[in-house]
Amino acid sequence: MDNIFQLVNLLFEAVVSLLLNAVGNLLFFWPKKYKDISNDVILITGGGKGIGRLVSVEFAKRKPKQIILWGRHGDTLSATAKAIELQGVACDFMVCDVSDRDQVFLKAKEVKRQYGGVDILVNNAGVVCGKSVLECRVDEIKYTVDVNLMSQFWTIKSFLPGMLAKNHGHIVSINSMLGLIGLGGAADYSASKFGALGLFEALRLEIAKESKDGLHLTTIHPYQVNTDLFAGVRTRFASLFPPVNKEYVAWKIVNAVCTNQQFCIIPRYMYFFNLLKCVLPYETLLIMQKFMGLDTAMDGLVRSKPSKSCL
């Protein structure tokens, strides 16, 4: 009898949750309540340029207590820090190669010593090699996985205990549509992003097991953004599905975090393609992907500045 009662209760909670989410998605234009981050310390990896820089500046508009930037280049980090400070927000930066586990742990200790921990952790650092599986060297594959996936393990292991102790915190993964749908010529990148999504789905269950309702997770999946990372990548119908404006993506990321949104695809119409991927047979999906030019899209990738692994 107890099992039947639990099953009925579970079904009721599931239906209520489904209806609330459906209504929320239909009323996406309705103003949402934003949480207060004025006492929060925010750490953003890869914060010196690209999406990381824009997200940092966007967060500064919400007037947090402190923003900390990690990245490999002190000059770009310094420039971003100055842009943030112009908005009246305290900002610090640390040169840290997140592909190096020891560096991450060392800098994390310094952050905890100076600021007592982190309230919002944004795992943004990312690289792409842009070669086929057979063309990618072993060190290139390893570097992509280390930056895009393994670094998130190290930052989470560093800062999650403090969040659990306070029952307060937010961990963000800047993922990609390629963490939901593979792309020819970007197997290393796709694999790392699929892995990051798996990490967050498992972590969500672990946090739920601890009954810590003050902790939140957000995974962001943008379509191609008009930054240097995927410059030159072009699908067959590029005029219908152009790259997304980077400023808009940065705003959506901060908006998702400040409203505790757990899963966000940018732009919204890409939810439809994710649904198709889930329901279509693989044979049909392959035909559609080739028709869209997803098997050759990476052929035009422009590598303006090779990554550390490609030097």
Secondary structure, DSSP 8 states (H G I E B T S, - for coil): -HHHHHHHHHHHHHHHHHHHHHHHHHTTTS-------TT-EEEEETTTSHHHHHHHHHHHTT--SEEEEEES-HHHHHHHHHHHHTTT--EEEEE--TT-HHHHHHHHHHHHHHHS--SEEEE---------TTTS-HHHHHHHHIIIIIHHHHHHHHHHHHHHHHT-EEEEEE--GGGTS--TT-HHHHHHHHHHHHHHHHHHHHHHHTT-TTEEEEEEEE--BSSGGGTT---TTTTTS--B-HHHHHHHHHHHHHTT-SEEEESTTHHHHHHHHHHS-HHHHHHHHHHHTTTTGGGG---SS--GGG-
